[in-house]
Amino acid sequence: MPERLTEMLMDTWTPLIILWITVLPSIYMAPMNQSQVLPSGSSTGLKRLNEEQRVLHRSKRGWVWNQMFVLEEFSGPEPILVGRLHTDLDPGSSKIKYILSGDGAGTIFVINDKTGDIHAMKRLDREEKAEYTLTAQAVDRDTNQPLEPPSEFIIKVQDINDNAPEFVEGPYHATVPEMSVVGTFVTKVTATDADDPVYGNSAKLVYSILEGQPYFSIEPHTAIIKTALPNMDREAKEEYFVVIQAKDMGGHMGGLSGTTTVTITLTDVNDNPPKFAQSLYHFSVMEDVALGEPIGRVKANDLDIGENAKSSYDIIEGDGMDIFEITTDAQTQDGIIRVRKPLDFETKKSYTLKVEAANIHIDPRFLSGGPFKDTATVKIVVEDADEPPVFSSPTYLLEVHENAALNSVLGQVTAHDPDVSSSPIRFSIDRHTDLERQFNINAEDGKITLATPLDRETSTWHNITIVATETRNHSQVSRVPVAIKVLDVNDNAPEFASEHEAFLCENGKPGQVIQIVSAIDKDDPKNGHYFLYSLLPEMVNNPNFTIKKNEDNTLSILAKHSGFSRQKQEVYLLPIVISDSGTPPMSSTSTLTIRVCGCSSDGIVQSCNVEAYVLPIGLSMGALIAILACIILLLVIVVLFVTLRRHKNEPLIIKDDEDVRENIIRYDDEGGGEEDTEAFDIATLQNPDGINGFLPRKDIKPDLQFMPRQGLAPVPNGVDVDEFINVRLHEADNDPTAPPYDSIQIYGYEGKGSAAGSLSSLESSTSDSDQNFDYLSEWGPRFKRLGELYSVGESDKET
C-alpha cells in the first residue's frame, strides 16, 4: 500500500480498525452468534447455544451463508482472516475437510481445510472488483464424499477513500450574455468518484470555486455555475478563467479533490450606441462628377460587435438632401455619400448636410440608457471644372422644302460655355452622320446651310449630329442631334400606275368599258391626290374612243361604236393627259395601246395574242412553258442520238485536215545565225505525211511482233534532214508493233554550219594544237596559272 494510503488508514481509520479487530474474534471465533457464519444442522440436528435455537430444528438446509466483508487495500505481515466455515457435523475430530471454490479461490482466498478459516492472500481493490462469489463444501477426509450439499456465499470488499474526484468532460467552455443579472445560469460541471457511493462519504462530493471570484459562484452539490456580479461588461473584459474544485468526504478534512477549468466568455448585447469619430466632416467634389459616384465616407463607431454594431445612415437635414444620398457599406459599416443630381459650380458652390447613424437592432432592455443613434455635420464644397459646351436645346428639328436653293439657311444651333471663364465655341458637322455632305454649318454662328439638292422622294428625313468644341480646350466637346425634315413640293408629274394594254372585241357594243386605268404621283400633297384626265387636243373628237373620270380617281376607256375589225386596223393608240392638283400643276402624257381581238359571243378574247388563244382551253402560261420545255428536251435527245451514230460510222483512216493528233517535233539544231545558209525548211517537218500522201492508221492493233531493223550505216555530216526524217516516219508508220495512238519521235541531230561551231568535241575539225591560250593571262592573276599550264602542254607536244 502506498505511504499516503497507509497514513490515511492510520489517521482516519484507526478507531474502525481497532473496532474491527475487536469484533472479529467474536465474529469469526464464535460464528454461532453472528449472522455471517452460521453453521447449519445436518440430519443429526443442530446444536444451539440458547433455548430458542434448541427448539427450532431446520432439516431442509445443511448450510446458511451470509455475506462476509474484507477491507480493500488492507495489508499486513500475515494474511487477513476473512471468516470461518463450520458445520455441526464436525465433532471436533479431523475427519471433515473443507473445500472452497469460486471467484479467487486458491489465489486470492485460501481456506484451512481442517478449521474452515478463510484468509485473503493479497490486497484487494474494490474499484477493480467489488465482490466475490464462492462455493463452500464439507467432505469426508478419508472418502472425499460430500457430507452436505455445496452452498454459495459472497465476500464483499469494503470501500475506503482511495480515489480522488475527476472531471471527465473538462476543461469546459461556456458563454453568458454581458450585463446579465446576478444568478444567471452559466453552465454545469460534473465530477465522478470511483469510490463506493453507498458506503460512507468516500464518493460524496462538494464543489467550490478556487479562481473566478467574485464574478461567478457555484452550487456546492449541483455544480451549477452562476453569475455573481451584475453588469459585467464585455467591452471591459470579455473572457474569464474559472477553476472549479470537487472534494469527496463531503468536503471535510482528509477528503480527496480534483479540479477543472471553465472558460467563460461574455457574449455581446446591444448596450452601446454608435458614435461618430468626429462631429464635422469636410469634402470637396468636382462639379462634373458622374452621378452615383462616391464623394466621401463617414464612420460611426460602435463598441458592440456583429449584428449589434450594424448601423444605418440617413441625411436628416441640409440644403442638399435632394442632391446627395448616403448608403451603408455592408463590409466596413461606413456611410458612403454619393451624388444623386448633377452639380453646377456656377449655380451653387457648397452644401451642408446633417447625417444620422442609428443601430438597426435595438435591445429594449437598454433603451433607458439613451437613444442608440448619433449625428454629424457634413460640408461639401463644389469645385469648378472645365465643362463642355451646352446647347440651347437637347435636340433640334428643322424643316426645308425639297426645292430649296443651294447655300440657303435651314436653321441655326446655339451653344455656350457654362464655365465662369467662357470660351468661344466652334461648330462642325459629324460627317459620319452626313456621308453625302448635303449640309454645311457656319463654324462661328452655327447656321446650317444646304450644300447639295434635296429630293423628298429619295429621302424624307436627314439626321445629322452637330459638334460644339471649345476653342481654348479642344477636349471639351458636346454633341446634339439635328433632324431635318424635307417638305414636299409638286415636282413630279402623275403617270399610269402600270403599263396598260386594252383589248377590244370586234363584236363589242357602243359605250362598252374597254379598260380602267389608274395613276400615281411620287409627290405627297397634304390634301391627297386628285388627278385630271383628258385627251390630247387633236384627239378630243376621236371617233373611236372616249374617256370617263370615275369617283375613285381612276379613268374608264369606252368605245364609241361597234364594228371594229382587225383586218381594217388591229391596234389603236390613245394618248391620255394626266394632271395633278398641285401648285403649279404637273402633267404627263401616257399612251394606251388598244388591241382589236376576236371574241366569243360572251365577250371572251380568243384570237388576239398567244395567251388569248390558250385561255379558252384552260391552259395557263406555266403549263405552256412546261410543254415547250418538253419539246426542247426531245429535240436535244434526237440531236445527241444522231451525233453518236455519225461517230460510230466514222472511217478508221482520217484525212490530213481531220488529224487531231498532237504532233510534237523536237529539234536539237542550234542554228547558225545569220551566216547559216543551210537551214532546213520547217514546212517539211510540220506535215511529214503530206509528201508521200500516206495516211496513218489510228486504232489497228498489230498482229505480228516487229523485228528490230538493222542499224543504218553512219552518214556523213552532209545528210539531208528531210530525207532522214521521212525515212524514220515511214518506218514508224509501217511498224506493226507501233502503238495505235500518237507517239513522239525524237532524233538527236545537231546539224552543222553554225558560225559558233559545235560545243561538242566529237567530229571537231580542230585540234588542241590549234588553240591559243595566251589570252588567259590577260584575264588576271587567277587565270595566269591556267594559261601557263596549257602553254606548257602545247610546247611539250611540239617537243
ZAMARGU-4260 file (C-alpha; in steps of 0.2 Angstrom, whole numbers, plus 5000, padded with zeros to 4 digits):
<rodrens>
0) 5000/5000/5000 | 5007/5017/4996 | 5013/5028/5011 | 4998/5041/5008 | 4985/5027/5010
5) 4994/5020/5025 | 4995/5036/5034 | 4977/5039/5029 | 4972/5022/5036 | 4982/5025/5052
10) 4975/5043/5055 | 4957/5041/5049 | 4953/5023/5051 | 4962/5019/5067 | 4946/5018/5078
15) 4937/5007/5064 | 4952/4995/5063 | 4953/4993/5082 | 4934/4990/5082 | 4936/4978/5068
20) 4950/4969/5076 | 4940/4968/5092 | 4924/4962/5084 | 4932/4950/5073 | 4937/4937/5086
25) 4919/4937/5092 | 4913/4936/5074 | 4924/4923/5067 | 4929/4914/5083 | 4911/4912/5089
30) 4901/4911/5072 | 4886/4904/5081 | 4882/4922/5087 | 4885/4930/5071 | 4874/4931/5055
35) 4889/4930/5043 | 4894/4912/5049 | 4880/4901/5055 | 4883/4883/5054 | 4868/4873/5048
40) 4862/4857/5055 | 4864/4840/5047 | 4852/4825/5048 | 4858/4824/5066 | 4852/4840/5071
45) 4859/4857/5076 | 4866/4862/5092 | 4860/4879/5098 | 4868/4890/5112 | 4852/4897/5118
50) 4835/4889/5121 | 4826/4896/5105 | 4839/4888/5095 | 4837/4872/5104 | 4819/4872/5100
55) 4820/4876/5081 | 4825/4862/5070 | 4830/4865/5052 | 4832/4850/5042 | 4829/4856/5025
60) 4846/4865/5024 | 4864/4860/5028 | 4872/4877/5026 | 4866/4895/5028 | 4879/4908/5022
65) 4878/4927/5024 | 4889/4940/5017 | 4907/4941/5023 | 4917/4958/5022 | 4935/4962/5019
70) 4943/4979/5019 | 4951/4985/5002 | 4969/4990/5001 | 4972/4982/5018 | 4989/4973/5020
75) 4999/4966/5035 | 5013/4954/5039 | 5001/4940/5038 | 4986/4936/5028 | 4970/4943/5034
80) 4956/4932/5041 | 4940/4935/5032 | 4929/4922/5041 | 4927/4904/5046 | 4917/4889/5039
85) 4909/4877/5051 | 4897/4863/5051 | 4888/4854/5066 | 4893/4838/5058 | 4911/4842/5064
90) 4913/4833/5081 | 4930/4841/5083 | 4939/4827/5075 | 4949/4829/5060 | 4938/4818/5048
95) 4930/4833/5040 | 4938/4843/5026 | 4933/4860/5020 | 4934/4864/5001 | 4932/4882/4994
100) 4929/4885/4975 | 4923/4900/4965 | 4930/4918/4962 | 4948/4919/4968 | 4948/4903/4977
105) 4965/4896/4979 | 4973/4913/4974 | 4965/4927/4982 | 4956/4917/4996 | 4963/4902/5004
110) 4954/4890/5016 | 4961/4880/5030 | 4953/4863/5026 | 4953/4857/5044 | 4947/4873/5053
115) 4937/4881/5039 | 4946/4898/5041 | 4946/4909/5026 | 4961/4921/5023 | 4964/4934/5010
120) 4981/4932/5002 | 4983/4949/4994 | 4977/4967/4994 | 4960/4969/4986 | 4954/4984/4976
125) 4935/4987/4977 | 4936/4998/4961 | 4943/4983/4952 | 4931/4970/4959 | 4918/4974/4972
130) 4913/4956/4977 | 4917/4938/4975 | 4905/4923/4974 | 4912/4907/4982 | 4906/4890/4985
135) 4910/4880/5001 | 4908/4861/5004 | 4912/4849/5018 | 4918/4832/5013 | 4924/4816/5022
140) 4943/4817/5023 | 4945/4799/5020 | 4932/4795/5007 | 4930/4813/4999 | 4912/4810/5000
145) 4902/4826/5002 | 4894/4827/5019 | 4882/4841/5014 | 4877/4849/4998 | 4888/4864/4992
150) 4882/4881/4997 | 4887/4899/4990 | 4892/4914/4999 | 4898/4931/4995 | 4913/4941/5001
155) 4911/4959/4998 | 4926/4971/4998 | 4923/4986/5009 | 4927/5003/5002 | 4940/5015/5008
160) 4943/5033/5001 | 4957/5029/4989 | 4950/5038/4973 | 4950/5057/4970 | 4936/5065/4960
165) 4939/5068/4942 | 4931/5079/4929 | 4930/5068/4914 | 4922/5081/4902 | 4934/5095/4907
170) 4940/5108/4903 | 4924/5117/4900 | 4919/5132/4889 | 4903/5142/4892 | 4895/5158/4887
175) 4884/5171/4896 | 4877/5187/4889 | 4885/5203/4896 | 4876/5214/4908 | 4867/5199/4915
180) 4859/5200/4932 | 4866/5190/4947 | 4862/5172/4947 | 4861/5170/4928 | 4864/5152/4924
185) 4881/5149/4915 | 4884/5131/4914 | 4885/5115/4925 | 4900/5104/4928 | 4901/5086/4933
190) 4914/5076/4943 | 4915/5057/4946 | 4922/5047/4960 | 4927/5029/4958 | 4924/5025/4977
195) 4908/5017/4983 | 4894/5030/4983 | 4883/5020/4995 | 4895/5016/5008 | 4902/5031/5019
200) 4906/5048/5012 | 4920/5042/5000 | 4910/5047/4985 | 4900/5062/4992 | 4907/5077/4983
205) 4906/5095/4987 | 4910/5109/4973 | 4919/5125/4976 | 4927/5139/4966 | 4946/5141/4968
210) 4948/5155/4955 | 4935/5166/4946 | 4928/5175/4961 | 4919/5187/4964 | 4912/5186/4946
215) 4904/5168/4947 | 4898/5156/4960 | 4894/5138/4960 | 4881/5127/4969 | 4891/5115/4981
220) 4881/5100/4977 | 4874/5103/4960 | 4889/5111/4952 | 4879/5124/4943 | 4889/5139/4940
225) 4880/5156/4940 | 4885/5174/4938 | 4889/5183/4955 | 4891/5201/4949 | 4879/5212/4940
230) 4883/5222/4924 | 4898/5213/4918 | 4903/5222/4903 | 4910/5213/4888 | 4919/5229/4881
235) 4928/5230/4898 | 4933/5211/4899 | 4927/5198/4888 | 4934/5181/4894 | 4935/5174/4912
240) 4945/5159/4918 | 4937/5149/4932 | 4944/5135/4942 | 4932/5123/4950 | 4936/5110/4963
245) 4927/5094/4968 | 4931/5086/4985 | 4925/5070/4992 | 4921/5065/5010 | 4908/5079/5010
250) 4921/5092/5009 | 4928/5088/5026 | 4946/5087/5030 | 4955/5072/5024 | 4945/5071/5008
255) 4952/5069/4991 | 4949/5083/4977 | 4950/5086/4959 | 4950/5102/4948 | 4945/5108/4931
260) 4944/5124/4922 | 4929/5133/4914 | 4932/5147/4901 | 4918/5159/4902 | 4915/5171/4888
265) 4903/5186/4888 | 4893/5187/4873 | 4888/5204/4866 | 4872/5213/4868 | 4867/5230/4860
270) 4871/5241/4875 | 4882/5254/4866 | 4875/5267/4854 | 4885/5272/4838 | 4896/5287/4839
275) 4904/5297/4825 | 4923/5299/4826 | 4921/5317/4823 | 4907/5329/4823 | 4911/5339/4807
280) 4917/5331/4790 | 4923/5341/4775 | 4923/5335/4757 | 4926/5343/4740 | 4919/5337/4724
285) 4922/5342/4706 | 4906/5349/4698 | 4907/5336/4683 | 4907/5321/4694 | 4897/5307/4687
290) 4880/5303/4695 | 4881/5289/4708 | 4900/5292/4711 | 4905/5292/4730 | 4912/5308/4736
295) 4916/5304/4754 | 4914/5292/4769 | 4909/5295/4787 | 4910/5282/4801 | 4900/5279/4817
300) 4910/5268/4828 | 4900/5255/4839 | 4909/5246/4853 | 4897/5231/4850 | 4901/5218/4838
305) 4891/5208/4825 | 4873/5212/4822 | 4873/5224/4837 | 4886/5235/4828 | 4876/5237/4812
310) 4870/5255/4809 | 4860/5263/4795 | 4864/5281/4789 | 4852/5295/4784 | 4853/5313/4779
315) 4840/5321/4790 | 4844/5340/4787 | 4853/5351/4775 | 4851/5361/4759 | 4857/5346/4748
320) 4845/5332/4754 | 4839/5330/4736 | 4857/5332/4728 | 4866/5319/4739 | 4862/5302/4746
325) 4870/5291/4759 | 4871/5272/4760 | 4879/5259/4771 | 4894/5249/4767 | 4890/5231/4772
330) 4908/5227/4775 | 4915/5242/4784 | 4899/5249/4791 | 4904/5266/4783 | 4892/5279/4777
335) 4895/5282/4759 | 4890/5299/4752 | 4885/5299/4733 | 4879/5312/4721 | 4861/5310/4715
340) 4859/5325/4704 | 4871/5335/4693 | 4881/5348/4702 | 4884/5366/4695 | 4898/5376/4702
345) 4891/5392/4694 | 4874/5389/4702 | 4879/5383/4720 | 4897/5381/4727 | 4894/5372/4744
350) 4881/5361/4753 | 4879/5357/4772 | 4871/5341/4777 | 4867/5333/4794 | 4869/5314/4794
355) 4862/5302/4807 | 4869/5285/4811 | 4857/5273/4821 | 4858/5255/4826 | 4847/5243/4816
360) 4844/5230/4830 | 4839/5238/4847 | 4838/5229/4864 | 4823/5236/4873 | 4832/5232/4890
365) 4844/5246/4887 | 4833/5260/4879 | 4833/5269/4896 | 4852/5272/4893 | 4848/5284/4879
370) 4845/5284/4860 | 4855/5272/4850 | 4860/5285/4837 | 4872/5299/4834 | 4873/5314/4821
375) 4887/5323/4812 | 4888/5338/4801 | 4895/5336/4783 | 4901/5351/4772 | 4903/5348/4754
380) 4912/5361/4743 | 4909/5361/4724 | 4925/5364/4714 | 4924/5372/4697 | 4928/5361/4682
385) 4931/5364/4664 | 4914/5359/4657 | 4909/5355/4639 | 4898/5367/4629 | 4880/5367/4632
390) 4867/5368/4618 | 4852/5378/4620 | 4841/5363/4616 | 4844/5344/4618 | 4838/5341/4601
395) 4834/5352/4585 | 4820/5350/4572 | 4822/5359/4555 | 4811/5359/4540 | 4816/5363/4522
400) 4807/5362/4505 | 4815/5350/4493 | 4817/5363/4480 | 4827/5374/4492 | 4841/5384/4484
405) 4859/5379/4487 | 4868/5388/4502 | 4851/5393/4509 | 4850/5394/4528 | 4840/5379/4535
410) 4841/5384/4553 | 4853/5388/4567 | 4860/5379/4583 | 4867/5389/4598 | 4878/5383/4612
415) 4888/5392/4626 | 4902/5388/4638 | 4895/5386/4656 | 4911/5390/4664 | 4915/5407/4673
420) 4929/5410/4660 | 4918/5407/4645 | 4927/5401/4629 | 4922/5404/4611 | 4913/5389/4603
425) 4916/5382/4586 | 4903/5371/4577 | 4905/5357/4565 | 4895/5343/4557 | 4900/5325/4561
430) 4902/5318/4544 | 4899/5301/4549 | 4881/5306/4550 | 4882/5316/4534 | 4891/5305/4522
435) 4884/5313/4506 | 4889/5330/4513 | 4872/5338/4509 | 4873/5351/4523 | 4886/5363/4529
440) 4887/5374/4545 | 4895/5390/4549 | 4908/5387/4562 | 4905/5404/4571 | 4887/5406/4572
445) 4880/5388/4570 | 4869/5392/4554 | 4866/5376/4544 | 4865/5378/4525 | 4861/5367/4511
450) 4876/5360/4501 | 4868/5348/4488 | 4850/5347/4481 | 4837/5338/4491 | 4824/5326/4485
455) 4810/5321/4496 | 4805/5306/4486 | 4823/5299/4489 | 4824/5303/4507 | 4812/5312/4518
460) 4822/5314/4534 | 4840/5318/4537 | 4848/5315/4554 | 4864/5324/4557 | 4875/5327/4573
465) 4882/5344/4576 | 4898/5345/4587 | 4902/5360/4598 | 4920/5362/4603 | 4928/5375/4614
470) 4942/5384/4605 | 4953/5385/4621 | 4951/5367/4625 | 4948/5355/4611 | 4944/5341/4623
475) 4928/5349/4628 | 4916/5343/4615 | 4897/5342/4615 | 4885/5334/4603 | 4867/5337/4598
480) 4856/5328/4586 | 4848/5338/4572 | 4833/5331/4562 | 4830/5339/4546 | 4813/5335/4538
485) 4811/5338/4519 | 4795/5346/4514 | 4786/5341/4498 | 4784/5352/4483 | 4775/5347/4467
490) 4790/5342/4456 | 4783/5325/4449 | 4770/5323/4436 | 4757/5309/4438 | 4759/5294/4427
495) 4750/5277/4424 | 4752/5265/4439 | 4757/5251/4427 | 4759/5248/4408 | 4741/5245/4402
500) 4736/5236/4386 | 4717/5236/4382 | 4708/5223/4372 | 4693/5227/4361 | 4682/5214/4354
505) 4677/5215/4336 | 4659/5212/4341 | 4659/5225/4355 | 4645/5236/4359 | 4645/5256/4359
510) 4648/5263/4376 | 4657/5247/4382 | 4671/5250/4395 | 4687/5244/4387 | 4699/5247/4401
515) 4700/5256/4418 | 4717/5264/4421 | 4724/5272/4437 | 4738/5285/4440 | 4751/5288/4453
520) 4761/5303/4459 | 4778/5302/4468 | 4773/5318/4477 | 4763/5318/4493 | 4751/5333/4494
525) 4743/5337/4510 | 4725/5335/4504 | 4729/5319/4494 | 4730/5316/4476 | 4717/5322/4463
530) 4720/5318/4445 | 4713/5326/4430 | 4712/5315/4414 | 4710/5322/4396 | 4714/5318/4378
535) 4726/5327/4368 | 4718/5342/4359 | 4719/5334/4342 | 4711/5318/4350 | 4696/5327/4358
540) 4685/5322/4344 | 4691/5305/4342 | 4678/5295/4333 | 4683/5278/4341 | 4685/5281/4359
545) 4681/5292/4374 | 4686/5293/4392 | 4676/5295/4408 | 4683/5300/4425 | 4677/5289/4440
550) 4674/5294/4458 | 4689/5284/4464 | 4701/5294/4454 | 4703/5281/4440 | 4698/5283/4422
555) 4687/5272/4411 | 4690/5270/4392 | 4674/5267/4382 | 4671/5263/4364 | 4661/5275/4354
560) 4654/5262/4342 | 4654/5244/4337 | 4660/5235/4322 | 4679/5236/4324 | 4689/5225/4313
565) 4706/5218/4314 | 4708/5217/4295 | 4704/5236/4295 | 4715/5241/4310 | 4722/5229/4323
570) 4730/5242/4335 | 4724/5259/4341 | 4735/5271/4351 | 4726/5283/4363 | 4736/5297/4371
575) 4729/5302/4388 | 4735/5318/4398 | 4736/5316/4417 | 4737/5332/4428 | 4738/5333/4446
580) 4731/5347/4458 | 4747/5354/4464 | 4753/5372/4463 | 4759/5373/4449 | 4751/5358/4442
585) 4761/5345/4434 | 4755/5334/4419 | 4761/5320/4408 | 4755/5311/4393 | 4754/5292/4393
590) 4748/5281/4378 | 4736/5267/4380 | 4738/5253/4367 | 4721/5246/4362 | 4722/5229/4353
595) 4707/5223/4342 | 4704/5204/4346 | 4692/5191/4341 | 4680/5186/4355 | 4667/5174/4358
600) 4648/5178/4360 | 4650/5181/4378 | 4665/5193/4376 | 4680/5181/4380 | 4695/5186/4370
605) 4700/5171/4358 | 4711/5177/4344 | 4722/5192/4349 | 4739/5185/4355 | 4746/5169/4361
610) 4739/5170/4378 | 4721/5174/4371 | 4722/5158/4361 | 4726/5147/4375 | 4715/5155/4388
615) 4698/5147/4382 | 4707/5129/4383 | 4711/5132/4401 | 4730/5132/4399 | 4740/5145/4409
620) 4757/5152/4404 | 4765/5140/4416 | 4758/5125/4408 | 4763/5132/4391 | 4781/5134/4396
625) 4781/5116/4403 | 4775/5110/4386 | 4789/5120/4377 | 4802/5113/4389 | 4797/5095/4385
630) 4798/5098/4366 | 4815/5106/4368 | 4821/5091/4378 | 4815/5079/4365 | 4825/5089/4351
635) 4841/5088/4361 | 4839/5069/4363 | 4837/5067/4345 | 4852/5078/4341 | 4863/5068/4353
640) 4857/5051/4345 | 4861/5057/4328 | 4878/5063/4333 | 4883/5047/4341 | 4878/5037/4325
645) 4889/5048/4315 | 4904/5045/4326 | 4901/5026/4326 | 4901/5026/4307 | 4917/5036/4305
650) 4931/5028/4295 | 4947/5022/4303 | 4958/5032/4291 | 4957/5051/4294 | 4962/5064/4282
655) 4975/5077/4285 | 4963/5091/4290 | 4954/5079/4302 | 4970/5073/4310 | 4968/5080/4328
660) 4983/5070/4335 | 4996/5081/4344 | 5012/5080/4334 | 5026/5086/4344 | 5043/5088/4334
665) 5059/5092/4343 | 5074/5099/4336 | 5092/5099/4343 | 5098/5110/4329 | 5107/5125/4337
670) 5106/5135/4321 | 5119/5145/4313 | 5114/5163/4315 | 5113/5174/4300 | 5128/5165/4291
675) 5119/5149/4292 | 5113/5146/4274 | 5110/5128/4275 | 5095/5129/4287 | 5081/5117/4283
680) 5063/5121/4278 | 5052/5119/4293 | 5037/5117/4282 | 5043/5100/4278 | 5044/5094/4296
685) 5027/5101/4300 | 5017/5089/4289 | 5029/5074/4285 | 5014/5064/4279 | 5010/5076/4266
690) 5024/5071/4255 | 5021/5054/4251 | 5002/5055/4253 | 5002/5042/4267 | 4988/5042/4279
695) 4992/5034/4296 | 4982/5021/4305 | 4973/5026/4321 | 4967/5011/4330 | 4974/4995/4321
700) 4981/4983/4333 | 4997/4974/4326 | 4996/4955/4324 | 5015/4952/4322 | 5029/4956/4333
705) 5040/4969/4324 | 5058/4963/4321 | 5071/4976/4325 | 5079/4983/4309 | 5097/4984/4306
710) 5105/4999/4311 | 5109/5011/4297 | 5127/5015/4292 | 5133/5031/4299 | 5130/5045/4287
715) 5142/5060/4284 | 5138/5077/4290 | 5130/5082/4274 | 5115/5071/4276 | 5098/5078/4271
720) 5087/5080/4286 | 5071/5080/4276 | 5075/5063/4269 | 5081/5056/4286 | 5065/5061/4295
725) 5054/5054/4281 | 5063/5038/4282 | 5060/5037/4300 | 5042/5042/4299 | 5039/5029/4286
730) 5047/5015/4297 | 5036/5020/4311 | 5020/5020/4301 | 5024/5003/4294 | 5029/4996/4311
735) 5016/4983/4316 | 5021/4984/4334 | 5019/5003/4334 | 5005/5009/4347 | 4988/5014/4339
740) 4990/5031/4346 | 5001/5046/4343 | 5019/5045/4348 | 5034/5056/4349 | 5049/5053/4338
745) 5064/5062/4345 | 5080/5062/4334 | 5096/5069/4341 | 5103/5078/4325 | 5114/5093/4329
750) 5115/5100/4312 | 5130/5110/4305 | 5136/5126/4298 | 5134/5137/4314 | 5147/5151/4314
755) 5149/5147/4333 | 5153/5129/4330 | 5148/5114/4340 | 5151/5114/4358 | 5155/5095/4357
760) 5172/5089/4355 | 5165/5075/4344 | 5169/5077/4325 | 5178/5093/4328 | 5189/5098/4314
765) 5201/5107/4326 | 5214/5100/4337 | 5221/5106/4353 | 5236/5112/4344 | 5225/5125/4335
770) 5220/5133/4352 | 5230/5148/4359 | 5228/5150/4377 | 5239/5166/4379 | 5223/5176/4382
775) 5220/5168/4398 | 5235/5178/4406 | 5226/5194/4402 | 5211/5189/4412 | 5220/5192/4428
780) 5231/5183/4441 | 5218/5170/4444 | 5219/5164/4426 | 5238/5167/4423 | 5242/5150/4431
785) 5229/5141/4420 | 5237/5149/4404 | 5254/5144/4409 | 5248/5126/4411 | 5240/5125/4394
790) 5255/5134/4386 | 5267/5121/4394 | 5257/5107/4387 | 5257/5114/4369 | 5276/5116/4370
795) 5278/5098/4376 | 5268/5091/4362 | 5279/5101/4349 | 5294/5094/4358
</rodrens>
